[in-house]
Amino acid sequence: MKVLVAVKRVIDYNVKVRVKPDNTGVDLANVKMAMNPFCEIAVEEAVRLKEKGVATEIVVVSIGPKAAQEQIRTALALGADRGIHIETDEEVQSLQAAKLLKAVVDKEEPKLVILGKQSIDTDNNQTGQMLAALAGMPQGTFASEVVVDGDKVNVTREVDGGLVTVQLNLPAVVTTDLRLNEPRYASLPNIMKAKKKPLDTQSPADLGVDLTPRLTTLKVEAPQTRKAGIKVGSVEELVDKLKNEAKVI
Amino acid sequence: MLEHEGIQAIRDGVRNLCAQYDSAYWRELDARKAFPEAFVAAMTNAGWLAAMIPEAYGGSGLGLTEASVILEEVNRCGGNSGTVHGQMYNMFTLLRHGSEEQKARYLPRLASGELRLQSMGVTEPTTGTDTTQLKTTAVRQGDRYVVNGQKVWISRIQHSDLMILLARTTPRDQVAKKSEGMSIFLVDLRKAIGHGLTVRPIANMVNHETNELFFDNLELPLDCLIGEEGQGFKYILAGLNAERTLIAAECIGDGRWFIERACRYACDRVVFDRPIGKNQGVQFPLAEAHIEIEAADLMRWRACELYDRGEDAGTSANMAKYLAAKASWEAANACLQTYGGFGFANEYDIERKFRETRLYQVAPISTNLILSYVAERTLGLPRSF
């Protein structure tokens, strides 16, 4: 069974993000970039499926600038077999990403597509769902357990009320939640081997996808800094403040 | 210049591993004076300590450049490479001077992590850096060598399987040059300890496993000899340039850790209604330390480049170690000063790293001996000893 995993290059989760002075976006100059953490979980799940003998080939795909090849190499070092880089310096919104991935799905015909549930930069949480719709495939989102069973896959989903397990016919799309697994780190020999694994580069035009954004970003602002709290001396004082100052009770 | 894509992958790989062994891990070990067994096992299993072992023997066949980045990143992440670096440079001695049979027997098992070669026994209580005066002897008796003597500051021996030992095989008055007549041996510690080798741990300022060794008629099979008998001192010296360059990289990692911590604290800590980092009295020492670290880093790259090209890296390696050890110590000082009283509290890790990085101006090789090397070897000044 072939598994396709999509990974995204995002600002490293440790970096304190800075908004550009003109409020058009986030400052990416000289900022450490890394693989989106949910995508790492997606790669790990695919690798585990391969180790179990369920998956036979893992293809990893990333959309983005040339440097996104670093994230593909990371996935290859973790155990993916080959990479596809869709190279573009343009902004890629969820729908365009889903269309590009749909084109890759058409070509590669994977049985299972695993994506992170969202990327930590834009937090849209829609690419997986859009891809499933475009490709006419069933979807299991926010997965905390994935069990392939013949030509079906059982996906346990984390939802507000608890866990829901759905059964999907393969081929299917799965998006990962945090508790699906704990990604491994790459060993040095595997990092070395990853350099020799095939990596194919394509352009959005090769795949017949127009990247023109459908959404316009009006303004990007940093969240308001939290002001220091106060300590109250007694329950009476607290109630008084809630009633007369905050006016919430 | 040397920060190519492959180097970044190594940095990221080591950082990902080190993220599992955070400050709290090292702090807790320091309090217990315990060995970072889990960290060393993880580094070994992920292949990092076999970086320079040739691919034919199961390693990754990388150069000193990459190896230096691995150790730099361990220290950069708040850890202590002193717990693992021995294998990186002890392996050279075996690789360069060992017989085919010795290499085939040990290198693949070092690469797989089955065996550890973390210790080197050179220094003695009465000779220190004046190595040619060493008193430990290995006397050939029939089909074995018999070792007697004493060593000191021998690190990681309780967590190693093998040790490279330097001992005199021909008395000093029977050789033409005092640097001749010494030989190196690969000692199997599992067999030696308790059978002629006694290990006595030395409690010390940092959480560093180091020991005194006593040899009392320790018998070694003849095939423990590495290279030619009598040429051991030369072999040991050949490994030192790599060691010095690696230590320089560790200092650079420390320095960057100190500066990052200090800058973060200087931005967050508010006194007199503003972050202390707004004060130039706080800023300048940090800027100065950063500059020194970056300058030392350039010298480290030069040493790596020369070494990996197979050229003489002696002067560069020594100068890199000198600059980097000084820079990391200045960074440690500036960081502690920025933290003020909090820097002394264990939970901020500054005092631990402060103690750890201080070592590098003393060992391996003290700053004065580097100055002496540069004065006499590089500048051609008359020898003082």
HADDOCK unambig.tbl for C-alpha pairs under 7 A between the chains (distance, minus, plus):
assign (segid A and resid 185 and name CA) (segid B and resid 13 and name CA) 6.80 0.50 0.50
assign (segid A and resid 185 and name CA) (segid B and resid 16 and name CA) 6.04 0.50 0.50
assign (segid A and resid 185 and name CA) (segid B and resid 17 and name CA) 6.12 0.50 0.50
assign (segid A and resid 186 and name CA) (segid B and resid 13 and name CA) 6.12 0.50 0.50
assign (segid A and resid 187 and name CA) (segid B and resid 46 and name CA) 4.14 0.50 0.50
assign (segid A and resid 187 and name CA) (segid B and resid 47 and name CA) 5.85 0.50 0.50
assign (segid A and resid 188 and name CA) (segid B and resid 46 and name CA) 5.99 0.50 0.50
assign (segid A and resid 188 and name CA) (segid B and resid 47 and name CA) 5.19 0.50 0.50
assign (segid A and resid 188 and name CA) (segid B and resid 48 and name CA) 5.73 0.50 0.50
assign (segid A and resid 189 and name CA) (segid B and resid 47 and name CA) 6.31 0.50 0.50
assign (segid A and resid 189 and name CA) (segid B and resid 60 and name CA) 5.94 0.50 0.50
